[in-house]
Amino acid sequence: MRVTIVGGTGLLGKALSREWSGDEIVSLGSRDVDIRSDEQVDEALHRYRPEWIVLAAAYTDVDGCEANRDLALDVNFLGAVRIARAAAAAGAKLLFLSTDYVFDGRKTTPYEIDDRLAPQGAYGESKARAEVGIREILPECCIVRTSWVFGVGGKCFPDTILKLANTRKELDVVSDQKGCPTYTVDLARTIVQLCRKNATGTVHVTNRGECTWFDFAAEIVGQAGLDPVVKPTTSDKLVRLAKRPAYSVLSSASLTNYGLSMPMWQNALQRYLLERQNSS
């Protein structure tokens, strides 16, 4: 199987390149193909003739998207639609990475794949519009929604907490936002399996279990054996451009339907810490 990873230099893209074996893999970063350019997208697909495209390229800075809405739409929405059109013309299948931020966070039970899209900010809006646009072009595409992604090789929540823990005695972390941490290694392995199963439709892919950012930070500090005290705080005490969903836990039912499951997030964190230590 010929696979082209678009967004190969990001956290997930790097994990996909490491974890994917047994197929012909091409990993493209933004220097290789700018998804805002019709010419570059068409040229890349013509050169590599993929059977599957995994679109992991995105502008994921949530507050940055709020301050630069046009750029968010240009990359996350129009760029994704551009890839979908090129994939359709090339006869390639497409797996698109979306987000829990397409939901408004007002539920108190896990979001199902057919729950109403109601993004609260520019990042979620750009991804929600991409989902709709891609489906119009490629009805048989696979849309993978994930959340709270962390991994080795770039900025992520555990990395930030670990760095802060080396310089502070106390860490204030919000306890009024709940979601599902997702380790890039587990996400990448599941994406490989979904492609090999020729998955279609929307699939929610996160590590199992749910927690608040406070819970997550406390577990990070505890597993790492560090000293700082992690204290709960509320979102209204943090000045941020973009509104975050209070509850964005994603139901695993759609993944279970493919006979797949993810490890618990605490186990994923343990393996992340080991990988981070070994890579330093």
Backbone as a ProteinNet text record, in pm:
[ID]
protein_1_A
[PRIMARY]
MRVTIVGGTGLLGKALSREWSGDEIVSLGSRDVDIRSDEQVDEALHRYRPEWIVLAAAYTDVDGCEANRDLALDVNFLGAVRIARAAAAAGAKLLFLSTDYVFDGRKTTPYEIDDRLAPQGAYGESKARAEVGIREILPECCIVRTSWVFGVGGKCFPDTILKLANTRKELDVVSDQKGCPTYTVDLARTIVQLCRKNATGTVHVTNRGECTWFDFAAEIVGQAGLDPVVKPTTSDKLVRLAKRPAYSVLSSASLTNYGLSMPMWQNALQRYLLERQNSS
[TERTIARY]
85	0	88.7	57.6	131.8	58.6	129.1	69.1	149	79.1	143.1	90.5	180.9	146.7	170.6	66.2	78.3	74.2	182.7	198.6	296.5	394.6	486.1	584.7	596.6	693.1	628.4	496.2	427.3	438.8	383.1	389.5	334.9	214.1	153.4	225.1	261.6	329.9	458.3	534.1	657.8	628.5	523.9	487.1	439.7	363.8	317	435.1	532.7	650.2	727.6	734.8	807.9	732	600.6	521.1	474	471.7	415.2	522.4	499.3	593.4	515.8	585.1	523.7	453.3	452.4	391.7	489.9	457.4	542	499	580.6	542	621.7	551.3	613.9	560.9	652.1	613.3	652.1	552.8	575.3	547.6	645.1	626.5	584.5	568.8	523	624.1	750.6	852.2	842.1	782.1	766.8	640.6	534	406.8	329.1	292.9	210.1	65.6	-16.5	-153.5	-240.6	-184.1	-255.4	-232.2	-152.8	-118.2	-173.6	-262	-314.7	-201.6	-106.9	1.1	87.1	121.8	206.8	134	6.9	-70.6	-82.6	-119.3	-135.1	-3.6	106	235.9	277.8	253	291.1	214.2	83.8	4.2	37.4	68	108.1	241	331.8	464.4	457.8	380.8	385.4	270.2	166.4	53.7	3.7	-33.1	-73.8	-207.4	-220	-349.8	-425.6	-348.7	-405.7	-330.7	-404.6	-346.2	-391.9	-297.3	-330.1	-300.1	-404	-387.9	-378.9	-253.8	-228.5	-179.8	-161.3	-116.6	-229.4	-197.3	-299.4	-234.5	-308.9	-271.8	-344.6	-271.1	-334.2	-322.4	-258.8	-250.1	-389	-458.3	-598.8	-614.6	-530.9	-537.9	-486.9	-387.2	-336.9	-443.9	-523	-633.7	-735.2	-759.2	-855.2	-807	-676.7	-618.9	-597.3	-591.3	-564.8	-666.9	-793.5	-902.1	-886.3	-839.1	-822.4	-718.9	-608.9	-505	-558.2	-634.6	-693	-781.5	-865.6	-953.5	-874.4	-772.1	-692.4	-621.7	-568.1	-495.3	-589.6	-668	-746.2	-869.6	-931	-1050.9	-1016.4	-970.7	-945.1	-832.1	-730.3	-621.6	-670	-755.6	-810.1	-897.9	-980.1	-1066.1	-981	-872.5	-781.1	-721.9	-681.3	-627.7	-735.8	-857.8	-967.9	-995.7	-996.4	-1020.2	-910.6	-786.2	-674.4	-679.4	-719.3	-731.9	-839.4	-952	-1060.6	-1014.5	-941.6	-893.1	-791.6	-715.6	-611.7	-663.8	-788.6	-844.5	-786.4	-741	-681.4	-784.1	-768.4	-851.7	-790.6	-874.1	-827.8	-869.9	-773.6	-802.4	-763.9	-860.7	-843.8	-849	-753.9	-750.5	-831.6	-934.3	-1016	-1003.8	-1094.6	-1073.3	-1201	-1184.1	-1296.2	-1351.8	-1274.8	-1318.2	-1427.8	-1471.4	-1587.6	-1716.8	-1708.6	-1825.6	-1823.3	-1941.1	-1951.8	-1917.2	-1902.4	-1861.5	-1971.6	-2097.8	-2209.3	-2266.9	-2224.3	-2271.5	-2202.7	-2256.6	-2193.9	-2168.2	-2198	-2168.2	-2088.1	-2009.1	-1919.3	-1989.9	-1922.5	-1976.3	-1970.8	-2083.2	-2091.9	-2058.7	-2032.1	-1985.7	-2091.1	-2220.4	-2325.4	-2384.7	-2321.9	-2367.4	-2347.1	-2428.4	-2427.4	-2294.6	-2241	-2120.4	-2157.5	-2087.4	-2114.4	-1986	-1887.8	-1759.9	-1773.8	-1691.8	-1696.8	-1586.6	-1497.6	-1386	-1339.4	-1241.1	-1194	-1130	-1054.2	-990.8	-1096.7	-1191.5	-1296.9	-1381.7	-1408.2	-1487.1	-1415.8	-1285.4	-1210.1	-1210.2	-1202.4	-1203.7	-1344.1	-1445.8	-1583.3	-1617.9	-1580.1	-1605.9	-1528.9	-1408.6	-1331.1	-1401.3	-1454.5	-1526.7	-1639.8	-1719.2	-1832.3	-1783.8	-1682	-1631.7	-1570.3	-1496.1	-1432.5	-1537.6	-1639.4	-1743.6	-1818.6	-1835.5	-1903.7	-1823.9	-1692.1	-1604.7	-1577.6	-1551.5	-1518.7	-1610.9	-1730.2	-1824.7	-1770.6	-1675.9	-1621.4	-1492.1	-1462.6	-1340.9	-1353	-1240.5	-1240.4	-1198	-1282.9	-1252.7	-1226.5	-1105.9	-1066.5	-1064	-1155.6	-1152.4	-1071.6	-983.1	-902	-894.1	-819.5	-817.3	-692.2	-654.8	-549.6	-424.1	-377.4	-268.8	-134.6	-59.9	73.9	169.7	297.1	396.7	534.2	634.1	773.4	803.9	883.6	928.1	868.8	805.3	746.5	670.9	608.3	535.7	407.7	383.8	260	242.5	125.8	95.2	191.6	217.8	310.6	450.1	497.2	628.2	631.9	524.9	515.9	514.6	432.1	423.1	557.7	627	755.6	859.3	857.5	952.6	919.9	790.9	750.6	782.1	767.9	790.7	935.8	1024.1	1165.7	1200.2	1105.7	1135.7	1039	927.9	827.3	793.7	752.7	711.4	561.8	485.6	341.5	299.9	204.5	150	-1.8	-57.6	-202.7	-254.5	-345.2	-396.4	-548.7	-615.3	-761.9	-822.7	-928	-996.8	-1140.9	-1177.1	-1314.1	-1323.5	-1220.7	-1224.7	-1189.5	-1274.3	-1254.6	-1248	-1151.7	-1136.4	-1058.8	-1000.2	-928.5	-787	-683.1	-546.3	-522.1	-440.7	-414.8	-267.3	-203.6	-60.5	-40.9	51.5	71.9	105.9	178.7	215.1	90.4	0.2	-122.9	-214.5	-221.6	-302.8	-249.9	-118.7	-58.4	-84.5	-67.5	-89.2	-234.2	-326.2	-468	-499.9	-440.5	-461	-413.3	-298.4	-247.4	-351.1	-406.6	-504.7	-633.1	-676	-796.3	-776.2	-659.4	-631.5	-630	-571.3	-565.2	-703	-794	-931.6	-1020	-958.3	-1033.6	-1151	-1121.8	-1225.3	-1287.4	-1416.8	-1489.1	-1573	-1622.2	-1704.6	-1620.6	-1686.2	-1619	-1586.7	-1465	-1420.4	-1356.8	-1396.4	-1335.2	-1219.4	-1100.4	-980.6	-906.7	-919.4	-845.3	-804	-708.4	-681.5	-803.6	-818.8	-936.3	-927.1	-1041.9	-1048.4	-1067.4	-1098.4	-1117.3	-1060.4	-1028.5	-970.6	-979.1	-951.8	-936.8	-789.5	-761.9	-621.9	-548.5	-617.5	-558.1	-520	-614.2	-585.9	-464.7	-462.5	-354.9	-221	-217.6	-93.5	-47.1	-140.3	-104.6	-45.9	-101.6	-50	88.4	110.2	240.8	346.6	319.1	413.8	437.5	330.4	342.6	422.9	390.8	464.2	611	638	775.8	854.5	785.4	851.6	904.1	831.2	873.8	805.6	856.6	815.2	700	677.6	579.7	439.8	370	230.7	143.6	54.4	-38	-169.2	-210.9	-330.3	-437.1	-563.6	-671	-707.9	-741.7	-793.7	-905	-962.4	-1073.4	-1036.4	-1106.5	-1074.3	-1087	-1179.9	-1201.6	-1083.8	-990.6	-873.2	-756.9	-775.5	-673.4	-720.8	-635.8	-671.1	-628.5	-728.1	-699.9	-795.6	-746.8	-830.5	-945.9	-916.3	-1015.1	-1085.1	-1213.7	-1291.9	-1269.7	-1246.2	-1228.4	-1357.1	-1387.7	-1506	-1486	-1588.5	-1578.6	-1574.4	-1639.4	-1644.3	-1633.8	-1527.7	-1510.9	-1464.2	-1512.1	-1480.3	-1547.3	-1471	-1521.4	-1552.9	-1670.1	-1711.5	-1625.2	-1592	-1509.3	-1592	-1724	-1810.9	-1774.9	-1744.5	-1713	-1583.8	-1488.4	-1363	-1385.9	-1466.8	-1500.9	-1567.3	-1644.7	-1711.5	-1612.4	-1489.2	-1385.4	-1300.8	-1341.9	-1268.3	-1138.6	-1131.3	-1008.6	-1034.1	-927.8	-937	-801.2	-801.6	-679	-647.4	-520	-483.6	-535.7	-538.2	-575.2	-473.4	-521.3	-432.3	-317.9	-339.7	-231.8	-117.7	-154.1	-53.5	20.7	-55	5.7	105.5	70	159.4	288.1	275.1	393	489.4	436.5	521.5	579.1	501.4	551.4	671.6	660.9	769.7	897.2	880.1	994.9	1055.8	969.4	1018.9	1090.6	1033.6	1093.5	1230.2	1240.2	1367.8	1472	1430	1524.8	1568.9	1486.3	1518.4	1596.9	1613.8	1683.8	1835.5
-119.3	0	124.5	216.3	342.4	447.3	503.6	598.5	728.3	840.3	971.1	1039.7	1073.3	1145.8	1293.6	1372.9	1518.2	1580.6	1647.6	1695.2	1607	1557.4	1457.7	1508.4	1641.3	1695	1734.1	1717.1	1746.6	1631.9	1650.6	1546.4	1413.8	1417.3	1294.1	1243	1333.7	1292.4	1216.7	1264.8	1195.2	1055.6	1045.5	914.6	819.9	871.8	788.9	734.3	819.6	776.5	668.4	680.8	580.8	449.1	458.7	340.2	261.9	325.2	260.2	176.3	48	-40.9	-136.6	-192.4	-291.1	-230.9	-97.8	-30.6	72.2	126.7	227.8	365.7	425.2	547.7	666.8	774.8	903.7	1004.7	1072.7	1170.3	1310	1398.4	1532.2	1638.4	1726	1839.8	1962.4	2074	2196	2247.5	2212.6	2253.2	2170.9	2052.9	1965.4	1996.5	2029.2	2062.3	2159.7	2273.3	2372.6	2345.9	2302.4	2264.1	2384.2	2505	2623.3	2647.1	2560.8	2576.4	2461.3	2491.7	2388.9	2319.3	2397.9	2342.1	2244.4	2283.2	2195.8	2067.6	2078.2	1959.8	1865.6	1919.8	1836.6	1770.7	1845.2	1791.8	1678.1	1694.5	1590.9	1461.8	1472.9	1351.5	1285.3	1366	1310.1	1236.4	1290.2	1229.2	1098.1	1094.8	980.2	880.6	919.3	831.3	749	814.9	740	669	556.1	489.1	541.5	582.3	645.7	776	878.3	1003.1	1020.5	1043.8	1078.8	1227.3	1306.5	1451.5	1492.3	1507.1	1546.4	1690.2	1756	1895.1	1985.3	2077.8	2168.2	2282.3	2390.2	2501.5	2473.7	2425.1	2372.3	2463.7	2579	2675	2736	2692.5	2730.7	2881.6	2943.2	3087.8	3160.2	3102.6	3159.7	3161.5	3056.3	3050.5	3161.3	3188	3291.2	3428.9	3451.4	3579.7	3589.4	3473.8	3470.6	3380.2	3420.6	3337.1	3305	3400.6	3376.8	3268.3	3273.1	3170.6	3034	3030.7	2904.3	2842.1	2923.7	2873.2	2833.5	2910.9	2884.1	2749.3	2718.9	2593.3	2478.2	2495.4	2383.2	2349.5	2448.4	2424.3	2416.4	2527.4	2529.8	2435	2422.9	2329.7	2185.9	2152.4	2016.6	1986.5	2082.7	2065.2	2049.7	2124.1	2114.7	1974.1	1918.7	1782.5	1683.7	1702.6	1611.5	1611.6	1728.8	1736.7	1664.8	1685.4	1620.2	1469.2	1427.3	1283.9	1221.3	1290.5	1239.8	1225.9	1325.6	1322.2	1210.4	1178.9	1075.7	936.7	928.1	799.1	747.4	839.2	799.6	809.8	726.4	735.1	837	897	1003.8	978.9	993.2	995.8	1134.2	1202.9	1341.1	1348.4	1419.4	1435.6	1557.7	1532.4	1640	1641.7	1710.1	1744	1742.4	1727.1	1738.1	1880.8	1978	2117.9	2150.8	2051.5	2074.7	2073.9	2035.4	2031.2	2149.3	2180.3	2298.2	2271.9	2145.3	2114.1	2121	2124.2	2138.2	2005	1895.5	1764.4	1722.8	1621.5	1563.6	1414.8	1364.8	1226.6	1229.4	1125	1129.2	1160	1241.6	1279.5	1161.8	1138.1	1035.4	1098.4	1015.4	1066.6	1149.8	1125.8	1199	1312.7	1347.9	1464.2	1591.8	1690.8	1814.5	1888.5	1934.5	2016	2157.7	2209	2344.2	2402.6	2428	2478.3	2614.3	2637.5	2762.2	2860.1	2820.6	2908.1	2883.6	2961.5	2957.9	2823.8	2765.7	2636.5	2529.5	2515.7	2417.4	2444.4	2571.4	2606.5	2565.3	2590	2554.7	2404	2327.4	2181.6	2129.5	2189.5	2147.7	2174.5	2291	2323	2229.2	2190.1	2094.2	1959	1913.2	1785.4	1786.6	1893.2	1904.1	1910.8	1993.3	2010	1884.3	1812.4	1688.6	1583.7	1571.3	1470.5	1497.1	1622.7	1655.5	1607.7	1608.3	1567.9	1418	1365	1222.8	1162.6	1122	1066.9	945.6	873.5	753.3	780.1	906.2	938.2	888.8	890.4	857.1	981.2	1026.1	1141.4	1090.5	1112.3	1069.8	1191.2	1193.1	1299.1	1249.4	1335.7	1300.3	1420.1	1408.9	1517.8	1512.5	1628.2	1642.3	1561.5	1581.5	1499.4	1537.3	1435.9	1458	1353.8	1391.8	1299.2	1361.6	1279.9	1324.2	1393.5	1498.2	1562.9	1698.8	1757.6	1889.2	1934.6	2050.6	2108	2030.4	1999.4	1934.6	1957.6	1925.3	1955	1888.1	1757.4	1697	1759.1	1791.6	1853.6	1988.6	2067	2196.7	2180.8	2086.6	2063.6	2019.4	1931	1881.8	1994.1	2082.7	2194	2292.2	2320.9	2410.2	2350.1	2218.1	2150.2	2159.2	2186.3	2199.5	2338.8	2433.6	2571.1	2628.1	2556.5	2610	2508.7	2561.7	2477	2445.6	2531.9	2510.7	2532.6	2451.7	2465.2	2477.4	2584.2	2602.6	2553.7	2456.2	2395.1	2386	2416.2	2421.2	2283	2283.8	2159	2157.4	2256.2	2263.8	2236.6	2170.5	2122.3	1974.5	1893.2	1748.3	1692.7	1602.5	1542.7	1412.8	1374.9	1247.9	1273.2	1255.9	1263.7	1154	1185.8	1089.5	1091.3	977.1	961.5	937.1	1011.6	1002.2	860.9	786.6	649.8	563.1	569.7	491	539.4	671.2	728.2	684.3	689.6	649.4	501.9	416.7	273	244.3	317.8	297.6	349.3	460.2	512.1	411.1	349.2	245.2	134.4	89.6	-19.1	24.3	147.1	196.4	201.3	245.6	247.7	106.3	14.9	-124.1	-190.8	-137.7	-187.7	-110.2	-17.7	66.1	135.9	193.6	258.7	377.5	396.5	511.1	573.1	692.9	758.5	821.1	860.8	928.1	828.7	838.5	751.2	837.8	815.8	884.9	800.6	860.2	786.4	863.5	818	873.9	759.6	787.1	688.3	675.9	560.8	535.8	611.4	640.7	714.5	862.8	937.3	1081.2	1147.8	1276	1348.9	1498.1	1577.6	1721.4	1751.3	1873.9	1913.1	1906	1938.5	1926.8	1782	1688.4	1545.7	1501.8	1546.9	1510	1561	1687.3	1745.6	1674.8	1644.3	1575.2	1437.1	1368.6	1237	1248	1351	1373.3	1393.7	1484.5	1514.8	1390.6	1317.5	1198.5	1089	1059	953.2	989.3	1119.5	1163.5	1174.9	1160.5	1167.2	1306	1409.1	1546.8	1604.9	1718.2	1773.6	1874	1950	2059.2	2012.5	2100.8	2077.6	2127.3	2042.7	2081.2	2124.5	2246.7	2303.5	2329.6	2297.3	2322.3	2469.9	2515.1	2649.6	2643.8	2757.6	2761.2	2841.8	2813.1	2873.5	3025.1	3076.8	3221.3	3298.2	3227.1	3292.8	3297.4	3234.1	3236.1	3323.5	3414.7	3502.2	3434.4	3388.9	3322.9	3374.8	3383.6	3434.7	3340.7	3211.7	3114	3045.3	3026.3	2951.7	2802.2	2730.3	2584.7	2515.3	2399.4	2325.4	2272.4	2286.2	2238.5	2086.5	2021.2	1874.5	1830.8	1758.3	1715.8	1571.6	1489.3	1346.1	1282.5	1204.6	1140.6	993.3	951	811.2	719.7	603.3	506.8	406.9	423.6	325.3	306.5	415.6	406.2	329.6	340.7	265.8	118.9	92.8	-45	-116.9	-45.1	-104	-159.5	-109.7	-162	-268.7	-308.6	-409.8	-359.1	-227.1	-166.5	-99.7	-86.9	-13.6	47.8	148.5	218.4	189.7	195.5	178.7	294.9	275.5	381.6	495.6	617.8	733.4	732.2	675.6	670.2	581	469.2	380.1	449.5	523.8	598.3	701.4	768.7	868.2	803	687.3	615.4	585.8	540.7	509.6	636.3	744.3	872	918.5	911.1	955.8	875.2	745.1	660.5	697.2	718.6	756.1	891.1	984.5	1117.6	1109.4	1025.7	1007.7	946.7	847.6	778.4	863.5	964.1	1045.9	1170.9	1195.2	1317.3	1296
0	0	0	-90.2	-96.5	-13.5	84.9	178.1	177.9	168	180.6	305.7	397.2	519.3	492.8	497.8	480.4	619.7	655.7	792.9	867.1	795.4	850	952.3	967.2	1063.2	1196.6	1208.1	1333.6	1431.7	1551.3	1655	1603	1546.2	1497.3	1373.6	1283.6	1161.7	1189.9	1287.1	1324.8	1379.1	1462.6	1518.2	1408.4	1314.1	1202.6	1123	1095.4	1019	1093	1226.7	1305.6	1318.2	1333.2	1366.1	1243.9	1127.3	1008.5	940.7	927.1	859.5	769.2	673.9	585.4	466.2	454.8	340.1	285.8	170	107	157.8	245.5	314.8	263.9	233.3	202.5	303.3	372.2	473.8	426.9	416.5	362.7	468.1	490	578.7	499.3	568.2	501.3	400.1	418.3	319.8	191.5	203.4	86.8	8.1	80.7	15.2	103.5	45.7	113.4	72.7	168.1	133.4	97.3	102.1	54.6	-94	-156.1	-297.8	-380.1	-476.1	-566.9	-640.8	-690.1	-770.5	-691.4	-568.2	-487.7	-448	-414.8	-378.8	-498.2	-613.6	-733.8	-773.1	-762.6	-800.9	-708.3	-577.2	-481.1	-504.3	-527.6	-548.2	-681.1	-780.9	-910.4	-897.8	-816.8	-801.9	-723.3	-614.8	-523.9	-543.4	-615.4	-649.3	-529.2	-420.5	-300	-318.3	-249.1	-238.3	-117.1	-14.1	105.5	132.5	168.6	217.7	362	452.9	590.6	607.5	626.5	637.2	783.9	830.7	968.9	978.5	864.9	864.6	912.2	1002.5	1054.6	1130.4	1143.3	1232.1	1362	1462.5	1584.4	1705.8	1690.8	1801.3	1821.1	1925.6	1945.1	1960.3	2042	2058.9	1934.5	1871	1746.2	1638.5	1631.2	1535.1	1562.3	1691.1	1727.8	1681.9	1691.5	1651.9	1501.2	1434.4	1289.5	1221.1	1224.2	1174.1	1024.9	948.3	804.4	778.9	854	838.5	881.4	991	1037.8	930.6	869.1	763.2	639.5	607.5	488	498.4	616.9	635.5	668.4	772.4	826.4	744.5	682	601.3	452.7	395.2	251	211.5	296.7	267.6	266.5	361.9	368	247.4	207.7	90.4	-35.6	-40.8	-156.3	-165.8	-52.1	-49.6	-91.8	-44.4	-77.9	-227.5	-289.2	-434.1	-511.3	-469	-535.7	-515.1	-395.5	-367	-454.3	-468.5	-552.5	-696.8	-746.6	-884.4	-905.7	-799.4	-809	-774.1	-728.2	-687.9	-558.6	-471.5	-343.5	-231.4	-129.2	-9.2	85	168.5	256.7	400.3	492.3	636.1	686.6	744.6	789.8	941	1002.1	1147	1188.6	1270.5	1323.6	1476	1542.9	1683	1766	1896.7	1989.4	1995	1946.4	1952	1851	1773.1	1685.3	1767.5	1895.5	1983.4	2080.8	2138.9	2224.7	2370.4	2409.4	2545.7	2648.8	2603.7	2698.6	2743.9	2682.6	2726.1	2855.9	2918	3037.2	3019.3	2899.5	2862.4	2732.9	2705.5	2590.1	2457.8	2376.6	2245.9	2149.3	2081.2	1978.3	1842.8	1743.3	1614.2	1542.3	1572.4	1501.9	1584.7	1696.7	1773.2	1690.9	1717.1	1638.9	1655.4	1543.5	1547.4	1591.1	1690.9	1741.1	1798.7	1713.1	1762	1828.7	1930.5	2007	1969.6	1882.1	1845	1703.6	1660.5	1521.7	1485.6	1578.1	1549.4	1524.1	1616.7	1599.3	1476.3	1448.1	1329.6	1201.8	1195.6	1074.4	1051.9	1159	1146.6	1113.8	1173.7	1145.1	998.9	949.5	808.7	715.8	758.1	678.9	671.6	785.3	785.4	683	684.9	592.6	448.8	423.8	287.9	231.1	313.4	267	233.5	318.3	293.5	162.7	127	1.5	-118.3	-105.5	-215.7	-212.8	-92.4	-74.4	31.7	-7	91	166.1	106.1	168.8	245.3	274.5	349.2	493.5	564.2	706.7	784	873.9	959.1	1100.2	1147.6	1282.1	1373.7	1469.2	1570.6	1690.6	1736.4	1851.5	1945	2054.4	2152.2	2238.9	2291	2392.3	2354.7	2232.7	2178.9	2242.6	2281.9	2336.8	2282.5	2273.6	2222.9	2224.1	2197.6	2196.3	2063.6	2070.2	1946.9	1920.9	2021.7	2002.7	2125.7	2113.8	2225.8	2253.6	2380.9	2422.2	2572.3	2624.8	2765	2862.9	2852.7	2948.4	2943.5	2824.2	2811	2883	2866.7	2933.7	3085.2	3134	3279	3335.5	3266.7	3315.8	3323	3224.7	3225.7	3338.2	3357.1	3465.6	3602.5	3612.2	3740.1	3785.7	3692.1	3728	3779	3766.1	3805.3	3908.8	3935.6	4027.4	4136.5	4252.2	4363	4358.9	4289.7	4276	4131.5	4086.3	3951.3	3960.3	3906.9	3902.8	3767.8	3770.8	3647.1	3655.1	3545	3545.5	3570.7	3651.3	3685.5	3633.7	3549.9	3499.6	3350	3295	3156.7	3158.3	3099	3102.3	2960	2936.9	2804.7	2810.6	2697.3	2685	2632.2	2714	2662.2	2558.7	2458	2350.2	2312.9	2325.2	2297.2	2147.9	2087.8	1942.7	1896.6	1977.2	1937.7	1923.7	2021.3	2016.3	1904.5	1885.6	1778.2	1642.1	1625.1	1497.9	1468.1	1567.6	1546.3	1507.5	1566.9	1535	1395.3	1354.9	1219.4	1115.9	1142.1	1050.3	1034	1145.4	1139.4	1068.4	1089.9	1022.8	871	827.8	684.3	626.7	698.3	649.8	648.7	730.4	730.5	631.9	556.6	462.1	531.9	647.5	727.2	654.4	676.8	623.6	735.6	712.1	812.3	922.4	1029	1140.3	1251.2	1303.4	1411.9	1520.6	1644.4	1757.2	1810.8	1815	1854.7	1963.5	2086.5	2199.3	2291.1	2378	2482.1	2572.2	2636.4	2720.5	2852	2906.2	3030.7	3004.6	3109.7	3098.5	3222.9	3210.3	3322.9	3296	3397.4	3379.7	3353.1	3309.6	3291.8	3426.1	3534.8	3668	3698.3	3671.9	3693.2	3611.2	3485.6	3394.3	3447.9	3488.9	3541	3667.1	3757.7	3881.6	3852	3753.8	3716.2	3653.6	3573.1	3511.1	3618.7	3710.3	3817.7	3904.7	3935.5	4018.5	3951.8	3825.2	3756.4	3735.2	3717.6	3695.5	3825.6	3939.7	4068.6	4102.9	4061.4	4085.7	4209.3	4255.6	4384.3	4383	4277.3	4284.8	4327	4395	4432.3	4316.6	4268.1	4160.4	4224.6	4197.7	4260	4154.1	4185.4	4089.2	4082.4	3961.6	3943.4	3839.7	3804.7	3709.1	3586.3	3476.4	3347.9	3348.4	3429.5	3430.3	3489.8	3553.2	3609	3510.4	3394.1	3290.3	3174.8	3130.4	3018	2888.4	2811.5	2684.1	2577.9	2454.7	2346.2	2313.9	2308.4	2262.5	2378.6	2363.9	2462.2	2442.2	2549.8	2545.1	2588.6	2529	2575.3	2716.1	2799	2937.4	2943.3	2848.6	2845.9	2699.8	2667.1	2527.5	2518.6	2611.2	2608	2486.2	2410.9	2289.7	2315.6	2275.3	2291.5	2204.8	2257.4	2183.5	2103.3	2100	2033.7	1887.4	1816.6	1674.2	1650.6	1742.4	1729.9	1761.5	1862.4	1898.5	1781.5	1703	1586.1	1484.7	1487.1	1397.7	1467.7	1587.6	1661.3	1719.9	1742.6	1793.5	1928	2009.2	2135.1	2165.3	2251.4	2288.4	2436	2473.2	2614.3	2700.2	2830.8	2922.9	2914.5	2939.9	2924.6	3025.5	3144.2	3243.5	3195.3	3129.5	3072.2	2958.1	2876.5	2766.2	2818.5	2926.2	2985.4	3034.5	3095.6	3145.1	3030.4	2918.2	2802.8	2738.8	2742.2	2691.7	2772.6	2906.5	2992.1	2965.5	2942.6	2913	2778.1	2678.3	2545.1	2551.4	2626.5	2638.8	2705.1	2808.7	2877.9	2784.9	2707.3	2618.1	2499.7	2465.2	2348.6	2385.7	2515.8	2559	2562.6
[MASK]
++++++++++++++++++++++++++++++++++++++++++++++++++++++++++++++++++++++++++++++++++++++++++++++++++++++++++++++++++++++++++++++++++++++++++++++++++++++++++++++++++++++++++++++++++++++++++++++++++++++++++++++++++++++++++++++++++++++++++++++++++++++++++++++++++++++++++++++++++++++++

